[in-house]
Amino acid sequence: MTSTPAPGATASAAAPTRKPAAPAGGLIASLVGIRGYLALVVVAVHLAPFASAMMPPTTPYWTAVWHHGYVALDLFFVLSGFVISSGYRRTFARWPGWGTFGKFLWARLSRFYPIHLAVLAVMVAAVLGSRAVGHEIPHGGNLGWDLVRQITLTSGWGGAHALTWNGPVWSLSAEWACYLVLPILLPLVLRLRSTWACVLGYVVACAIPLVAYSFLGFDDATITYEMPLPRAFGAFLAGCALCQLTHVGSRIPAWLGRVTGPLVVLTFAAIAVLAATGRPSMLSLPIAGLVVVALAQERGAVNAFLGHRWSLLGGEYSVALFLVHVPWILAASLVINPRTFPGAWGIVGTLLLLLGSFVLAVLAYRLIERPAQRWMRRIVRRPATAPRRSVDERTDRAVGSSST
């Protein structure tokens, strides 16, 4: 495929007619829509132990989700690398200067940090309040170092003793680490100037977590809070390499776009086989990551489904859902549990936990996330000559905070 034109550039008459994988003037709807479904998988993973306790006959199904649904997070990292690389490949082709880099980081923070701080503040208040009346909301952390790591987005940089406070924030923290080194990573990826160089780069990037955890262990503690950065950097770099593949004239992305449906089925099949044989589901990463570049070709029924307005709405709410669902489930489980919803009522309790997550996500998005994002963007004024919709704004909608 051809390189993505600069914002505002006009295609020449001699330009190829094939559509770039990541148009600078718009966004790829399916890459927005898939975020919502990946966030649902993450919610299901964290809901699994509670749902299993309230609906014992369904335990085998929830156990499978609990132990193997985490691949959704790896796909989030790949998606983030792909879209960030697409949106900022020209900006970070060489060192852009501290001002531009600072604006990039500010734009990324505006997408998730205000709602993260708001949720964290509510959690701290709830924990302190519950202690005052003789209860304890499980949160796994303390008001000292654990809370500092959450505020400074370093809880996902490794060395943690547990998932504390708002546990899923570890992935936002790990992705933030990827953003901090983007001026180093992206110029290296842009040096991949042939199809086979990009393919090799993708394979090496996927190998980073797989090889690292073959020594460190694929257990949940290692890949989430003790040593999560190989996982994040590997998948993020894999997404960058896939984006570069769409800019070197390779036919592979177009071919993958024609088999998006079978590729999705193959991904699920690979995860199922790995689960059945007791192997880590992360080994499916090289196959699962290809779904991102296939979707970027905007072809077929899968793209149409993920580009539907309801899918896009789910993608818009995905960051809020990601950040509010665990605190809600932990707090609500004090009153929604097998004692209060015994027997067949367990399904009602499970649905209430799920519904509450959705309701809070909508409220958090409308009342906190979007207003705070607009406010933060207004602080950093765009130049008078800048296009009306900046790369930051377009990339935000395409990737949001991709890791959930």
C-alpha positions in Angstrom: 0.0 0.0 0.0 1.1 3.6 -0.4 2.2 6.0 2.3 -0.3 8.0 4.2 -0.5 11.6 2.8 0.2 14.5 5.2 -2.9 16.2 6.6 -4.4 18.5 4.0 -2.3 17.0 1.2 -3.9 16.6 -2.2 -3.4 13.3 -4.1 -1.9 13.7 -7.5 -3.5 12.3 -10.6 -0.8 9.7 -10.8 -1.3 8.4 -7.3 -2.5 4.8 -6.9 -6.2 4.4 -6.3 -5.9 2.0 -3.4 -6.9 3.4 0.0 -4.1 3.9 2.6 -4.6 1.8 5.7 -4.7 4.8 8.0 -5.9 7.9 6.2 -4.5 11.0 7.8 -7.8 12.8 7.2 -10.1 10.4 9.0 -10.2 7.2 11.0 -10.8 3.5 10.5 -14.2 2.8 11.9 -13.6 -0.9 12.6 -10.5 0.0 14.7 -12.7 2.2 16.9 -15.5 -0.4 17.1 -13.3 -3.3 18.1 -12.2 -1.4 21.2 -15.7 -1.8 22.7 -15.7 -5.6 22.2 -12.2 -6.0 23.6 -13.3 -4.0 26.7 -16.2 -6.3 27.1 -13.8 -9.3 27.2 -11.8 -7.5 29.9 -15.0 -6.9 31.9 -15.9 -10.6 31.5 -12.5 -11.6 32.8 -12.9 -9.6 35.9 -16.5 -10.5 36.4 -15.7 -14.2 36.0 -15.0 -15.2 39.7 -18.0 -13.3 40.9 -20.3 -14.7 38.3 -19.0 -18.2 38.9 -19.7 -17.9 42.6 -23.3 -16.8 42.0 -23.9 -19.3 39.2 -21.9 -22.5 40.1 -23.2 -24.5 37.1 -21.5 -22.1 34.7 -18.1 -22.2 36.5 -16.3 -24.1 33.6 -17.2 -21.4 31.1 -16.3 -18.5 33.4 -13.0 -20.2 34.3 -12.1 -20.4 30.6 -12.8 -16.7 30.2 -10.9 -15.9 33.4 -7.8 -17.8 32.4 -7.7 -17.0 28.6 -9.5 -13.8 27.9 -6.5 -11.7 28.8 -5.4 -11.9 25.2 -7.7 -9.0 24.6 -5.2 -6.8 26.4 -2.4 -7.9 24.2 -4.6 -7.0 21.2 -5.2 -3.6 22.7 -1.4 -3.0 22.8 -1.1 -4.1 19.2 -4.0 -1.8 18.2 -2.4 1.1 20.1 1.0 0.6 18.4 -0.7 0.5 15.0 -2.8 3.6 15.3 -0.3 5.7 17.2 2.4 4.8 14.6 -0.1 5.7 11.9 -1.0 9.1 13.4 2.4 10.2 14.4 4.8 8.5 11.9 5.8 11.8 10.4 5.9 13.7 13.7 8.4 11.2 15.2 10.4 10.2 12.1 13.1 12.3 13.9 13.3 14.0 17.2 10.4 16.6 17.1 11.5 18.8 19.9 10.4 18.9 23.5 7.4 21.1 22.8 5.9 18.7 20.2 6.6 15.7 22.4 5.0 17.4 25.4 1.9 18.1 23.4 1.8 14.5 22.3 2.0 13.3 25.9 -0.6 15.9 27.0 -3.0 14.7 24.3 -2.6 11.1 25.4 -3.2 12.0 29.0 -6.3 14.0 28.2 -7.9 10.8 26.9 -7.8 8.8 30.2 -6.0 10.6 33.1 -8.9 12.8 34.3 -11.3 9.9 34.6 -8.5 7.8 36.1 -8.0 10.3 38.8 -11.7 10.7 39.4 -12.2 7.0 39.8 -9.2 6.7 42.1 -10.5 9.5 44.3 -13.8 7.8 44.6 -12.1 4.6 45.5 -10.0 6.2 48.2 -13.1 8.0 49.6 -15.1 4.8 49.5 -12.4 2.8 51.3 -12.0 5.4 54.0 -15.8 5.7 54.4 -16.4 2.0 54.5 -13.7 1.6 57.2 -15.5 4.3 59.3 -18.6 2.1 59.4 -16.8 -1.1 60.0 -16.6 -2.5 56.4 -13.7 -3.1 54.0 -13.9 -2.7 50.3 -11.2 -4.9 48.8 -8.6 -2.9 46.9 -5.3 -4.6 47.6 -3.3 -1.4 48.2 -2.3 1.1 50.8 -2.5 4.9 51.0 1.2 5.2 50.6 3.4 3.8 47.9 0.7 1.9 46.1 -1.5 5.0 45.8 1.5 7.0 44.6 2.2 4.5 41.8 -1.4 4.7 40.7 -1.3 8.5 40.6 2.1 8.6 38.7 1.1 5.9 36.2 4.0 3.7 37.3 2.0 0.8 38.7 2.5 -1.2 35.5 6.2 -0.7 35.2 7.0 -3.9 37.2 8.1 -4.7 40.7 4.7 -4.5 42.2 3.6 -7.0 44.9 -0.1 -7.2 43.7 -2.7 -5.4 41.6 -3.7 -2.5 43.9 -6.5 0.0 43.9 -7.9 0.2 40.4 -6.1 -2.9 39.1 -6.6 -2.6 35.3 -4.7 0.7 35.4 -1.5 -1.4 35.2 -2.1 -1.6 31.4 -2.6 2.1 31.0 0.6 2.6 33.0 2.5 0.1 30.7 1.1 1.9 27.6 2.2 5.2 29.1 5.7 3.8 29.2 5.4 3.0 25.5 4.4 6.6 24.8 7.4 7.9 26.8 9.9 6.1 24.6 8.0 6.6 21.3 10.6 9.1 19.9 13.1 6.2 20.2 11.0 3.3 19.1 9.2 4.9 16.1 12.3 6.0 14.1 13.7 2.5 14.5 10.5 1.0 13.1 10.5 3.5 10.2 13.9 2.1 9.1 12.0 -1.1 8.1 11.7 -0.3 4.4 10.8 -3.6 2.8 8.1 -6.2 3.2 10.4 -8.8 4.7 12.0 -6.3 7.0 8.6 -5.4 8.4 7.6 -9.1 8.7 10.8 -9.8 10.5 10.2 -6.8 12.7 6.7 -8.0 13.5 8.0 -11.5 14.4 10.8 -10.2 16.6 8.3 -7.8 18.4 5.9 -10.7 19.1 8.9 -12.8 20.3 9.8 -10.2 22.9 7.1 -11.2 25.4 6.9 -14.8 24.4 10.6 -15.5 24.9 10.8 -13.3 28.0 7.9 -15.1 29.7 9.1 -18.5 28.7 11.9 -17.8 31.2 10.0 -15.6 33.7 6.8 -17.5 33.6 3.4 -16.9 32.0 1.5 -16.7 35.3 -0.8 -13.8 35.9 1.4 -12.2 38.5 4.4 -12.0 36.2 2.6 -10.7 33.1 0.4 -8.1 34.9 2.3 -6.5 37.9 5.7 -8.1 38.5 7.1 -7.8 35.0 4.5 -6.5 32.5 6.7 -4.2 30.3 8.0 -7.0 27.9 4.3 -7.7 27.2 3.4 -4.1 26.5 6.5 -3.1 24.6 6.4 -6.3 22.4 2.8 -6.0 21.4 3.1 -2.2 20.9 6.1 -2.6 18.7 4.3 -5.4 16.8 1.5 -2.9 16.0 4.1 -0.3 14.8 5.7 -2.9 12.5 2.3 -3.8 11.1 1.6 -0.1 10.4 4.9 0.2 8.7 4.1 -2.8 6.5 1.2 -0.8 5.1 3.6 1.9 3.9 6.3 -0.1 2.1 4.2 -1.2 -0.9 3.5 -4.7 0.5 0.6 -6.7 -0.8 0.3 -8.6 2.5 -2.1 -6.1 4.2 -4.5 -6.2 1.3 -4.4 -9.9 1.2 -5.1 -10.1 5.0 -8.0 -7.7 4.5 -9.6 -10.2 2.1 -9.5 -12.9 4.8 -10.4 -10.9 7.9 -13.3 -13.2 8.9 -11.2 -16.5 8.6 -8.4 -14.7 10.4 -10.7 -13.9 13.3 -11.9 -17.5 13.4 -8.3 -18.7 13.3 -7.5 -16.5 16.3 -10.3 -17.9 18.4 -9.4 -21.5 17.3 -5.7 -20.9 18.3 -6.8 -19.7 21.7 -9.1 -22.6 22.2 -6.4 -25.1 21.2 -3.9 -23.5 23.5 -6.4 -23.5 26.3 -7.3 -27.2 25.7 -3.6 -28.2 25.7 -2.8 -26.1 28.8 -0.5 -23.7 27.0 -0.4 -19.9 27.6 -3.0 -18.1 25.4 -0.4 -15.4 24.8 1.2 -17.7 22.3 -1.7 -16.7 19.9 -0.3 -13.2 19.8 1.4 -13.5 16.3 -1.9 -14.6 14.8 -4.2 -12.3 16.8 -2.1 -9.2 16.0 -2.7 -9.7 12.3 -6.4 -9.0 12.9 -5.5 -5.3 13.4 -3.9 -4.8 10.0 -6.6 -6.9 8.4 -9.3 -4.6 9.8 -7.3 -1.6 8.7 -8.0 -2.6 5.1 -11.8 -1.8 5.6 -13.2 -4.8 3.7 -15.8 -7.4 4.4 -18.6 -8.2 6.9 -16.4 -8.1 10.0 -15.4 -4.4 9.2 -19.1 -3.6 8.5 -20.1 -5.1 11.9 -17.3 -3.3 13.8 -18.1 -0.1 11.9 -21.8 -0.1 12.8 -22.9 2.9 14.9 -23.5 0.7 18.0 -20.0 -0.8 17.7 -18.6 2.7 17.4 -20.5 3.8 20.4 -19.0 1.0 22.4 -15.6 2.0 21.2 -16.2 5.6 22.4 -17.2 4.3 25.9 -14.4 1.7 26.2 -12.0 3.8 28.2 -14.7 4.7 30.8 -15.9 1.1 30.9 -12.3 -0.1 31.4 -11.7 2.3 34.3 -15.0 2.0 36.2 -15.9 -1.7 36.1 -13.5 -3.2 38.6 -14.2 -0.6 41.3 -17.9 -1.0 40.8 -17.7 -4.8 40.9 -15.6 -4.8 44.1 -17.9 -2.4 45.8 -21.2 -3.9 44.6 -20.1 -7.4 45.5 -20.5 -6.5 49.2 -24.3 -6.5 48.6 -24.6 -8.5 45.3 -23.2 -11.9 46.2 -24.4 -15.6 46.6 -25.9 -14.8 50.0 -28.2 -12.0 48.7 -28.8 -13.7 45.3 -28.9 -17.4 46.0 -29.6 -20.2 43.6 -31.3 -19.2 40.3 -31.2 -15.6 41.4 -27.5 -15.6 40.7 -28.1 -14.7 37.1 -29.9 -11.6 38.3 -27.0 -10.6 40.5 -24.5 -11.2 37.7 -26.6 -9.1 35.3 -26.8 -6.3 37.9 -23.0 -6.3 38.2 -22.7 -6.0 34.4 -25.5 -3.4 34.0 -24.0 -1.3 36.8 -20.6 -1.3 34.9 -22.3 0.0 31.7 -24.4 2.7 33.5 -21.3 4.0 35.4 -19.3 4.0 32.1 -21.8 6.1 30.3 -22.0 8.6 33.2 -18.2 8.8 33.6 -17.8 9.3 29.8 -20.4 12.1 29.6 -19.7 13.8 32.9 -15.9 13.4 33.3 -14.0 12.0 30.3 -15.3 14.2 27.4 -15.5 17.5 29.3 -12.1 17.0 30.9 -10.6 16.1 27.5 -12.0 19.3 25.9 -10.7 21.4 28.8 -7.2 19.9 28.6 -7.1 20.4 24.9 -8.0 24.1 25.2 -5.1 24.6 27.5 -2.7 23.8 24.7 -3.8 26.0 21.9 -3.3 24.9 18.3 -1.6 27.3 15.9 -3.9 29.4 13.8 -2.8 27.6 10.7 -3.5 24.1 12.1 -6.2 22.0 10.5 -9.5 22.1 12.3 -9.2 18.5 13.4 -5.7 17.7 14.5 -3.9 14.4 14.3 -4.3 14.1 18.1 -8.1 14.3 17.9 -8.3 11.8 15.0 -5.9 9.4 16.7 -7.8 9.7 20.0 -11.0 8.4 18.4 -9.2 5.6 16.7 -7.2 4.3 19.7 -8.4 6.1 22.8 -6.4 4.6 25.5 -6.0 1.3 23.8 -5.0 -0.9 26.7 -7.8 -1.7 28.9 
